[in-house]
Amino acid sequence: MKKIVAFLLLSAFLSAQKTELINLSRPPKDNKNFIKTFTVIDQRSDKNIGTLIDHNKEATIAFEHDAVKDLQDWVGQSTEMKGKNDLVLLFEDLKISDEQKEKSTVGKLQFRASTFIKKADGYHFLYRKDTVTTVSSRVNPFVAQNLARKFTMILTDFLKDSYSREPWEQGVSEQDLPRYDDVLKDKLDILKADQLKDGVYKDYHSFFNHRPEPGFVLETNNKGIVTKAVNGEDKTAIRRFYAFVQNGVAFKIIPVGYTEILKSDRGLFIEVKKAELFPESSNGVMIGAMAGGLIGGVIGAAIDAGAQSRRDRIPEKEVYLDPLTGQYILPEGFK
């Protein structure tokens, strides 16, 4: 009788949980023949992805076999490996969790990975993805399935993006790979230079490696505001660049113009308000694109008076620049 009860209890427990396998369909196409080999290094300290509540049942998201085999097989079936690069995916984190609301479940997926080109002198960094995404059962009732699909979509876009990236000149040894971000940051020319090179920097990679675009000079308007970069007949609006240096002072291009880049022992940062990085018009429409490089208070004309008054009362905060992605590292409570 005890064996029957135990069997029934086990059956009830198993029926109350399910496993959602990550469906690695539609692998990223290597249209430019970038890859020669593809290797996954699973650096996660905990290989379990996690569980959440889905339709009143405990749901686990998992790989069919393991991350290394599944991901290598997935990319391998998408390309004939005709390229010249040994691509390495450093798999750093993948976790799911949930938050139970009164009438819904919000599922959360946290993912972090980096790509490298393996060469004779070590691993050369390409790109990093460090993101968090959420889904609500109010929008899609199949939370676990939706999160598993989102992971595949995020990873697919990340790998496609990596194919077009320029590898860093500095290599990282296999021994130092677990702490690659610290190793690379210690090698950045922009952080070690006594004098910054004047000019414009087309992207974060050229800026942090201290390589301005050759031949360009800055052009200002009659108010002394930098508006263009000129190279002979080529005149490019300053908003098209990532940053520029004028008289040894660095400035970051932001939607409402530009602001000085400052330095601390933690790295490079800017002092801004959320409305300056993510501006909205009075009807809630993003106006970063229409700002067109306008500077400072000029953008206030596009914001209603009430919103502008509230914006002026909000203190600026330090927002650091991620040298490996160029993205903003937003402080907690940034508003």
N, C-alpha and C positions, 0 to 999 in steps of 0.2 A: 504493500500500500504506500509506504514511504517513497519507493522508487517511482511510482506512478505520479505522486504529488510533485516530486522533484522534477520529473520530466515535463509535467504540465506547467510548472513555474518557469522552467527554462524556455519552453516553447512560447509562453506569453511574453517573456523578456525579449526574445529574438524577434517576435512579431511586432514589438513596439519600437524597433530600431531598424534603420536601413542604411545602406552604403551607396552613395552617389559617386560612381566612377568618373574621373575626369576624361571627357571625350575629346581626344586630340585629333579632331578632324580638320580638314583643309589646312595642311601645314603651309608655312610661309614659302613662297616661291623665290628661288634664287635666280631671278631673271638676268642678272648681270654676271653670273658665274663667279660669285665672290668666294664661295667655300670650296676648299679641297677636302678638309675633314671637319667633323663636328664632335666635340667632346663636352660632356657635362660633369662638373665637379659639384657634388652635393655637399655643401658646407653647413647645412642646417644642423643645429645642435639637437633638435627634436624633429624626427622624421614624420611624426604624426601631424596631420594638417589640422585636425580638430573636429568638433561636433557642434551641432545646433539643433534647435527644435523646428521641425518642418511638418505641418499638418498634425500637430500634437504627438509627433514621434521624434525620437532622437535620431538624427541623420549624421552620418560620417562622410566626409569627402576624402577620396583616396585615389592614388594611381592604381592602374590595373596590376602592375608588377612592382616597379619602384621608379623613382624619378629619373635616375640615370638611364635605365633601359628604355623606358617609355619615351622620354624626350629625344634620345639619340635615334631611336627607331622612327619617331615621328618626323624629324627633320631629314633623316636619311631617305625617306620615301618621297620627299618633295623635290629632290635635286639629284642630278647625276654626279655631283661633286667634281665639276670641271674647273673650279677656280684655283687660286694660288694661295689661299689663306687657310691656316689651321685655326678655326674659330673655337673658342672655349666659352662655355656658359658657366659662370660661377653662381650657383643656386644658393642664395643666402637666407631666404625666409619665405615661408608660405603658411599662413595661419587663417583660420576662420573662427568666428565667434558670433554670438547673437545677443540682441537686447529685446526683452519682451515688453511690448507696449500693452496698453489696455485691450486693444482689439487687433493687434497685429504683431508681427515679428520683423525686426530689422536685422538682416544678416550682414556681417562685415568680413571683408577679405583683405588681408595685408600681405603684400608681395614685394620682395626685393631680390634683384639679381643684377649681375654685371657681365659684360662680354669683353673678351680679350682676343687678340691675335697672338698665338704662340710662335715665337721666333727663337733663334739660337741663343740669344742673350736674355731670354725671359718672356714674360707675358706683357703685352702692350695693350693698355686699356683702350676700349672703344666707347662704351656707353653704359649707363646704369639706369635701372628703373626701380624706383622706391615709391610705392603708391598704396593708397587705401581706397577701396570702393565699397559701397553699400547697396543693398537691395531691400525693398520692403514687400512684405506679403500683400500689402494693399495694392501694389502695382502688379506684382507677379506672385501668385500663391505658392509656386514651386521654388522656394528660396534656395535650397541646396543645389538644385539643378541649375538655377540661374547663376549662382556664384561660380559653379564649376565651369559654366560656359564663359563667364566673364574672365576667368583666369586664362582660358585658352585664347580669347580675343586679345587680352593685354599682352600675353607672351608673344603671340603672332606679330602684333604691331611692333613690339619691342625688338624682336629679331630682324624684322624688315628694316627698322630704323638703324639697327646696328650695321646692316650690310652697306649702308651709304656713309658711315662715319669714317673719319680719318683717325687711324691709331696714333696714340701718343708716342713720341719719340723715346721717352723714358721707359725702360723695361722694369718689370718687377720679378724677382726671383720666385721660384716655386715655394721656397720656405717663407717668403714674406707675403705670399698671396692672401692669407687670411686677414692681413692688416694692410691691404693694398692702398686703401684711401689715405691712411696716415703717411705711408711711404711716398705716394705721389704728391701729396700736399707739401711734403718737406722738400721736394725737388722743383716746385714751381718758381719760375724766374721772376714773376711779378711780385712775389712775396720777399724775394731776396735782393731785388734791385735797389741800389742807393738812389738812382735817378730814373724816373719813368720816361719812356720814349714817347714824345709827342706824336700825335696822329690818330687815325681811326682804326678801330678793331671790328672786323666784320662779324665775329661770333665769340662766344665764351672761350672756345679753345684757343683762338689766337690771342685773346686778351690775357688769359691766365698763363699762357706760355710767352707773353711779352713780345708778340710779333705784329706790329702795326702794318696796315696795308701800305705797300711802297708807293711813293709818288704823290700821295694825297696830302693836301694842306687844308686847314680849317678856314671857313669863311663865316664872318659874322655880319649881322645887320647893323643898322645905324644906332641900335641900343646896346651893341656889344654882345648880343646873344648869338651863340653858334647855331647856324641854320643848315650849313652844307659842308660837304667835303669835296674838294676840287682837285682833279688830276688832269691837267690840260683841258680838253673839251668836255671831259666827263665831270658833270656836276651831280652829286648824289645827296639827297636830303639826309640830314644827320639821323633822322629816325630810322633809317635803314640799317644802322649799325648797332652793335651790342654796346659799345662804349667808346669813349675817346679820351685822349689826354691832351690838355692844353697848359702850356707853361709848367709842365711837371705835375699837374694835378689831374687825377682821373675822375671821370664822370660816367655815370650809368644812364643809358637811355631808358626812360620809362614812358608810359602812355601820355602823361601830361607834359613831357619835356625831358629834362635831365636833372640829375642830382649828384652831388659829390660822393665819391666812393671813399670810405674811411677804412682804417686798419686797426685791428686789435690783436691780442695774442691768439684769438680764436680764428682769425682770418679777415676777409674783406666784407664790409657791410655798408648799407645805406640807411639813412634815417628818413622814413616815409610814413605816411598814413595809408590805410587800406584804400581810401578813395583815390589816392594817387597811383596806386598799382592796378586797381580794379575799378576805374571810374564808371559811374552810371549817370545817365541823364535823369531828369525829373520823372520820366515815365518808365524808368527802370532799364532802359536800353544801354548796353555797354557802348561807351563812346571812345574807347582807346584808339580805334582805327581812325575815327573822324577827327581826333585831336590833331593829327598831322604834324606832330612835333611842336605844337605850341608850348610856350614856356610859362611855368608858374601860374600867376593869377589870371592869365588870359583865358585859361580853360574855364574859369569861373563863370564866364558868360554863357557856357553851355549847361550850367547847373542852376537850378532854381535857387532863389535867394535863401529860402529856408534850409535847404540841403547844404548850401555853402556856409551858412552860419553854424550849423551843427558840425560841419567838417572842420571849421576853424577852431572849434573848442576841443577837438580830439588831439591829444599829444602824439607826436611822432614816435615811432618805435624803431629799434634796430632790427633790420632784416638782413641776414647774412646771405652771401652768394655762394652757392655750391660750385666749387671749381671743377667738379667732375661732370656736371650736367648743365651748369649755367643757370639753374633754376633758383628761385627764392626759397630760403629756409624760413618759413613764417613762424614768429614766436607765438607762444600760447596766448590765446585771447586777443589775437590781432584784429583790430577793428578801427 
